[in-house]
Amino acid sequence: MSVRIATFNAENLFRRPAAFGIENDTKRKDVLDAFRKLVETLDHLEYTDLDKADILTILQTHSTGSEDKKTTRTIVLNEPRGGAKLLETKDGKLRVKAKGRLDWAGWAELARDDLTWTAVKSVAKVVAAVDADVLLVVEIEDRITLDRFNTQVLQGELGGRPYRYNLLIDGNDSRGIDVGILSRRPVTSLRSHVSDTKDSRAIFSRDCPEFEVNLGRGEPLWLLGNHFKSKIGGGFEQRLRQAERVAALYRAALERSARVVVAGDLNDGFESAPLSLLLATGLRDAMTHPSYQGGFGTHVHNDRLTDKLDYLMFSPELWDTVQSVGLERRGIFPALPEVTPFDGVKDKSTQASDHAALFADLDL
């Protein structure tokens, strides 16, 4: 029985935070750092004068846009109509009215833009080309969006084979970048770890869902899906905590079945400390299999080991069944000289993602 397992960071399906589309690395980091600081400050039980000054500065800098679109609104303040407000205008000046987190109702989120229709179809082309039996999908808005993409774009627009099973639980990231699954085999159970903590802090930036998949023969497959903390703003210690927890979850999963896969965008290089922790458990990554011929970079087109961010790691029993491994790069712009991109992939706005899809064929 042949089974293809894959992972793909799709970078959202229909809508994506506008800040993610800022091509200038410094400017993009400035917005994301400001958003992170704003969310943290808004959760303070009491707002100091410095907190209030930071809140105003961030909102006035990033929460307004012009009609001619020369400036982009990247952060949105959401408040229920009629509820207690964060801000007020007094004597012609905007100021923070609320005394602290419990004094108003609302939240901040990153403003979103629609992806181009070409980009949406490019994502579907990657999914159709890989045609996995079990596909871990990263950076997905929600389960209903995943279902609509599956039926309306993959099947309806491209005429591709749709997936009978799709599942996703919202994780800890407010930006709509969750981890889900598309499967042609029944997903019989799901274990979520959004509430796992260490030192009173959430371990996972998104989640580490454990999907139990009935392959129809032998023991079930347990797929542990991940999207580790980004390197933007550092995050090394958190990625290390995440790797430690995933290693423990992997060992526990082995008690239930010898067929275990750890997969996803781990946001760190092959030789990093977090990856060393995972590989020390006996997991083997697909791209080290003798059948794989090619560069190791999965992000953009760089082929340094530090540019390998996406992983398919197999337990020993599964590793012995791996027959072939491949990387689908045709959705990335710009294309490598030896790669012919999908039709329509002509720039960053039309590419599927800046991640390649990694897949492996297993003989079970």
Secondary structure per residue as TSV (DSSP state, phi and psi in degrees):
chain	resnum	aa	ss	phi	psi
A	1	M	-	360.0	120.9
A	2	S	E	-94.0	133.1
A	3	V	E	-132.0	128.7
A	4	R	E	-102.7	125.1
A	5	I	E	-116.1	137.8
A	6	A	E	-145.3	163.1
A	7	T	E	-136.4	142.0
A	8	F	E	-151.5	122.3
A	9	N	E	-85.9	101.4
A	10	A	-	-80.7	-10.7
A	11	E	-	53.6	51.5
A	12	N	-	73.8	160.1
A	13	L	S	-106.7	-43.3
A	14	F	S	-124.8	-38.3
A	15	R	E	-132.6	146.0
A	16	R	E	-143.5	143.8
A	17	P	E	-52.0	132.2
A	18	A	G	-58.6	-33.3
A	19	A	G	-61.5	-32.4
A	20	F	G	-65.9	-21.2
A	21	G	G	-89.1	-0.8
A	22	I	-	-72.7	116.6
A	23	E	-	-75.1	-28.7
A	24	N	S	-72.1	116.9
A	25	D	H	-58.6	-41.4
A	26	T	H	-66.2	-44.5
A	27	K	H	-66.5	-40.1
A	28	R	H	-63.0	-42.7
A	29	K	H	-64.6	-38.1
A	30	D	H	-60.3	-43.5
A	31	V	H	-66.1	-46.5
A	32	L	H	-66.6	-37.2
A	33	D	H	-65.4	-41.5
A	34	A	H	-63.9	-42.0
A	35	F	H	-63.6	-43.8
A	36	R	H	-61.0	-43.1
A	37	K	H	-66.6	-39.5
A	38	L	H	-63.3	-47.7
A	39	V	H	-60.5	-42.9
A	40	E	H	-64.4	-43.2
A	41	T	H	-67.8	-40.0
A	42	L	H	-62.9	-21.5
A	43	D	T	-86.3	-2.6
A	44	H	-	-66.0	136.6
A	45	L	S	-66.6	-31.7
A	46	E	S	-130.6	133.5
A	47	Y	-	-93.3	118.8
A	48	T	-	-78.1	171.8
A	49	D	H	-60.0	-37.5
A	50	L	H	-67.0	-41.2
A	51	D	H	-57.7	-45.9
A	52	K	H	-64.1	-38.8
A	53	A	H	-65.8	-41.3
A	54	D	H	-64.1	-44.1
A	55	I	H	-59.0	-48.2
A	56	L	H	-62.9	-45.6
A	57	T	H	-60.2	-46.2
A	58	I	H	-65.7	-45.5
A	59	L	H	-66.5	-40.2
A	60	Q	H	-70.7	-26.9
A	61	T	H	-82.4	-39.2
A	62	H	H	-116.8	-6.4
A	63	S	S	-106.4	13.7
A	64	T	-	-126.2	145.4
A	65	G	-	-137.0	158.2
A	66	S	-	-98.6	159.0
A	67	E	T	-63.8	-33.5
A	68	D	T	-83.2	3.1
A	69	K	S	63.3	20.1
A	70	K	S	-71.1	-27.6
A	71	T	S	-117.1	148.4
A	72	T	-	-113.1	132.7
A	73	R	-	-78.5	115.1
A	74	T	-	-110.7	-18.6
A	75	I	E	-127.1	135.7
A	76	V	E	-118.7	135.5
A	77	L	E	-100.4	117.3
A	78	N	E	-104.8	128.4
A	79	E	-	-137.2	131.4
A	80	P	-	-59.4	138.5
A	81	R	T	-62.2	128.5
A	82	G	T	88.5	-6.1
A	83	G	S	-86.7	173.5
A	84	A	-	-64.0	138.8
A	85	K	-	-104.6	155.1
A	86	L	S	-78.1	-41.5
A	87	L	E	-115.5	160.4
A	88	E	E	-151.5	158.3
A	89	T	E	-104.5	122.8
A	90	K	E	-132.7	128.6
A	91	D	T	54.7	37.0
A	92	G	T	79.5	4.2
A	93	K	E	-121.0	140.1
A	94	L	E	-79.0	134.5
A	95	R	E	-145.8	163.5
A	96	V	E	-81.7	116.4
A	97	K	-	-84.5	-39.9
A	98	A	-	-65.5	145.8
A	99	K	S	-88.5	-18.7
A	100	G	S	179.1	-175.3
A	101	R	G	-57.2	-37.9
A	102	L	G	-83.3	1.6
A	103	D	G	-97.6	-0.1
A	104	W	S	-154.2	165.5
A	105	A	-	-120.3	126.6
A	106	G	-	156.0	-175.2
A	107	W	E	-162.7	165.9
A	108	A	E	-109.2	146.2
A	109	E	E	-146.9	161.9
A	110	L	E	-75.2	132.9
A	111	A	-	-63.6	143.8
A	112	R	E	-113.7	149.1
A	113	D	E	-117.2	151.6
A	114	D	E	-71.5	139.2
A	115	L	-	-72.6	154.5
A	116	T	-	-66.5	150.5
A	117	W	H	-61.7	-33.4
A	118	T	H	-63.5	-40.7
A	119	A	H	-64.8	-41.1
A	120	V	H	-59.9	-45.2
A	121	K	H	-67.0	-32.5
A	122	S	H	-63.8	-40.1
A	123	V	H	-60.5	-45.1
A	124	A	H	-62.7	-35.7
A	125	K	H	-64.8	-38.2
A	126	V	H	-63.0	-48.2
A	127	V	H	-61.4	-42.9
A	128	A	H	-67.0	-39.3
A	129	A	H	-66.8	-40.9
A	130	V	H	-70.4	-41.4
A	131	D	-	49.2	50.2
A	132	A	-	-76.2	155.0
A	133	D	S	-76.5	-36.6
A	134	V	E	-133.1	117.2
A	135	L	E	-123.2	118.9
A	136	L	E	-83.5	126.2
A	137	V	E	-115.1	132.6
A	138	V	E	-115.8	147.9
A	139	E	E	62.6	64.5
A	140	I	E	-118.5	141.0
A	141	E	-	-65.1	-51.5
A	142	D	-	-171.3	174.1
A	143	R	H	-68.2	-38.6
A	144	I	H	-64.3	-39.3
A	145	T	H	-62.0	-42.0
A	146	L	H	-61.6	-40.9
A	147	D	H	-66.5	-41.8
A	148	R	H	-64.0	-41.6
A	149	F	I	-60.4	-44.0
A	150	N	I	-60.6	-47.1
A	151	T	I	-87.7	-38.1
A	152	Q	I	-90.3	-29.6
A	153	V	I	-105.9	-59.0
A	154	L	I	-59.1	-49.5
A	155	Q	I	-85.1	-52.9
A	156	G	I	-69.0	-47.8
A	157	E	I	-81.5	-44.2
A	158	L	T	-95.0	-18.1
A	159	G	-	73.8	22.4
A	160	G	-	-80.9	172.9
A	161	R	-	-77.4	119.2
A	162	P	-	-77.2	166.1
A	163	Y	-	-99.9	133.7
A	164	R	S	-70.2	-32.9
A	165	Y	E	-121.7	130.2
A	166	N	E	-141.2	139.6
A	167	L	E	-149.5	142.4
A	168	L	E	-160.8	137.0
A	169	I	-	-117.5	131.0
A	170	D	-	-57.9	135.4
A	171	G	-	-100.9	-151.4
A	172	N	S	-88.3	-6.0
A	173	D	-	-92.6	123.7
A	174	S	T	-78.5	-2.0
A	175	R	T	-90.0	1.2
A	176	G	S	76.2	42.0
A	177	I	-	-127.4	84.8
A	178	D	E	-106.6	172.7
A	179	V	E	-111.6	125.9
A	180	G	E	-136.7	-173.9
A	181	I	E	-139.3	141.1
A	182	L	E	-115.8	127.6
A	183	S	E	-143.7	143.1
A	184	R	S	-95.4	-6.1
A	185	R	S	-108.5	148.9
A	186	P	-	-58.6	131.1
A	187	V	E	-91.9	108.3
A	188	T	E	-94.5	-18.0
A	189	S	E	-160.7	163.1
A	190	L	E	-143.4	132.3
A	191	R	E	-115.9	123.7
A	192	S	-	-101.5	150.7
A	193	H	-	-129.2	31.4
A	194	V	T	-64.0	-24.6
A	195	S	T	-96.9	1.1
A	196	D	-	-64.5	132.7
A	197	T	E	-131.8	158.6
A	198	K	E	-142.4	127.4
A	199	D	T	54.6	41.4
A	200	S	T	66.6	14.4
A	201	R	E	-117.2	141.8
A	202	A	E	-59.9	134.1
A	203	I	S	-76.5	-45.4
A	204	F	-	-96.7	130.0
A	205	S	S	-62.4	-35.7
A	206	R	S	-117.7	-79.3
A	207	D	-	-172.6	170.4
A	208	C	-	-128.1	75.9
A	209	P	-	-67.0	138.8
A	210	E	E	-106.9	109.8
A	211	F	E	-97.1	125.3
A	212	E	E	-95.9	121.0
A	213	V	E	-118.0	127.7
A	214	N	-	-84.4	111.7
A	215	L	-	-85.2	-5.1
A	216	G	S	90.1	-8.5
A	217	R	S	-154.8	129.9
A	218	G	S	74.7	-160.3
A	219	E	S	-68.3	155.5
A	220	P	-	-70.5	160.4
A	221	L	E	-93.1	132.5
A	222	W	E	-109.5	116.7
A	223	L	E	-107.6	116.8
A	224	L	E	-98.2	107.2
A	225	G	E	-93.1	141.9
A	226	N	E	-142.9	152.9
A	227	H	E	-145.5	92.2
A	228	F	-	-69.0	165.8
A	229	K	-	-55.3	135.4
A	230	S	-	-65.2	157.7
A	231	K	S	-77.3	-12.2
A	232	I	T	-63.5	122.3
A	233	G	T	79.9	14.7
A	234	G	-	96.8	-113.5
A	235	G	-	86.6	4.4
A	236	F	H	-59.3	-46.7
A	237	E	H	-62.4	-37.2
A	238	Q	H	-69.5	-39.5
A	239	R	H	-63.1	-35.1
A	240	L	H	-66.1	-42.8
A	241	R	H	-63.2	-39.8
A	242	Q	H	-64.9	-42.4
A	243	A	H	-64.0	-40.5
A	244	E	H	-60.2	-43.1
A	245	R	H	-69.8	-41.0
A	246	V	H	-63.6	-38.5
A	247	A	H	-59.9	-41.7
A	248	A	H	-67.2	-40.8
A	249	L	H	-66.7	-35.5
A	250	Y	H	-63.3	-46.5
A	251	R	H	-62.2	-38.5
A	252	A	H	-66.6	-38.3
A	253	A	H	-65.2	-34.0
A	254	L	H	-62.5	-24.4
A	255	E	T	-71.2	-21.7
A	256	R	T	-94.8	-31.3
A	257	S	-	-162.0	148.5
A	258	A	S	-82.0	-7.0
A	259	R	-	-100.1	93.5
A	260	V	E	-130.3	136.3
A	261	V	E	-126.0	133.7
A	262	V	E	-109.8	123.2
A	263	A	E	-144.3	163.6
A	264	G	E	130.8	-169.8
A	265	D	E	-91.7	106.4
A	266	L	-	-95.9	-0.4
A	267	N	-	54.4	31.5
A	268	D	S	-154.8	155.8
A	269	G	-	-74.3	163.6
A	270	F	T	-60.5	-30.3
A	271	E	T	-99.4	13.1
A	272	S	S	-77.9	162.7
A	273	A	H	-62.4	-44.2
A	274	P	H	-58.9	-41.1
A	275	L	H	-69.9	-35.0
A	276	S	H	-60.5	-37.4
A	277	L	H	-60.7	-43.5
A	278	L	H	-70.5	-43.2
A	279	L	H	-67.5	-24.6
A	280	A	T	-68.3	-15.2
A	281	T	T	-78.5	-10.2
A	282	G	T	104.8	-3.5
A	283	L	-	-63.9	146.1
A	284	R	E	-125.0	132.0
A	285	D	E	-85.4	141.4
A	286	A	G	-55.2	-38.1
A	287	M	G	-74.7	-5.0
A	288	T	G	-94.5	1.0
A	289	H	S	-71.8	142.0
A	290	P	T	-57.0	-24.3
A	291	S	T	-74.4	-18.4
A	292	Y	-	-83.5	125.4
A	293	Q	-	-123.2	112.5
A	294	G	S	157.3	-177.5
A	295	G	-	-75.7	163.8
A	296	F	S	-94.7	-12.5
A	297	G	-	-70.9	132.0
A	298	T	-	-111.7	-7.2
A	299	H	B	-111.5	128.3
A	300	V	T	54.1	-129.6
A	301	H	T	-131.7	20.9
A	302	N	-	-81.5	138.6
A	303	D	-	-113.9	24.2
A	304	R	S	-77.9	154.7
A	305	L	G	-59.9	-27.9
A	306	T	G	-71.9	-13.9
A	307	D	G	-97.8	6.3
A	308	K	-	-87.4	105.7
A	309	L	-	-109.6	-18.8
A	310	D	E	-108.2	138.4
A	311	Y	E	-136.9	143.4
A	312	L	E	-125.6	106.6
A	313	M	E	-116.1	131.2
A	314	F	E	-112.3	146.1
A	315	S	-	-67.9	161.1
A	316	P	H	-53.2	-42.7
A	317	E	H	-63.9	-40.9
A	318	L	H	-70.6	-37.0
A	319	W	H	-56.6	-37.4
A	320	D	T	-70.0	-12.2
A	321	T	T	-101.6	-5.2
A	322	V	E	-66.5	128.1
A	323	Q	E	-104.6	-39.4
A	324	S	E	-155.9	155.4
A	325	V	E	-135.9	139.9
A	326	G	E	-144.0	165.9
A	327	L	E	-131.2	122.1
A	328	E	E	-94.1	107.3
A	329	R	-	-105.8	-2.7
A	330	R	T	-72.6	-6.0
A	331	G	T	-92.8	0.4
A	332	I	S	-98.8	139.1
A	333	F	S	-117.3	137.6
A	334	P	S	-78.1	155.8
A	335	A	-	-80.4	152.7
A	336	L	-	-67.2	155.1
A	337	P	T	-55.8	-34.0
A	338	E	T	-89.7	2.6
A	339	V	-	-113.9	127.9
A	340	T	-	-94.0	113.6
A	341	P	-	-68.6	162.8
A	342	F	-	-61.6	150.6
A	343	D	T	-55.1	133.4
A	344	G	T	96.9	-17.8
A	345	V	-	-81.7	94.6
A	346	K	-	-121.8	-14.3
A	347	D	S	-162.4	-175.7
A	348	K	T	-63.3	-32.1
A	349	S	T	-76.1	-14.8
A	350	T	T	-112.4	-4.9
A	351	Q	S	-71.4	159.1
A	352	A	S	-71.3	-46.9
A	353	S	-	-171.7	163.8
A	354	D	S	-94.8	15.5
A	355	H	B	-111.8	143.1
A	356	A	-	-84.9	158.2
A	357	A	E	-93.6	131.0
A	358	L	E	-106.2	131.4
A	359	F	E	-140.6	157.5
A	360	A	E	-143.5	140.6
A	361	D	E	-101.3	128.3
A	362	L	E	-116.3	141.6
A	363	D	E	-103.3	99.8
A	364	L	-	-103.3	360.0
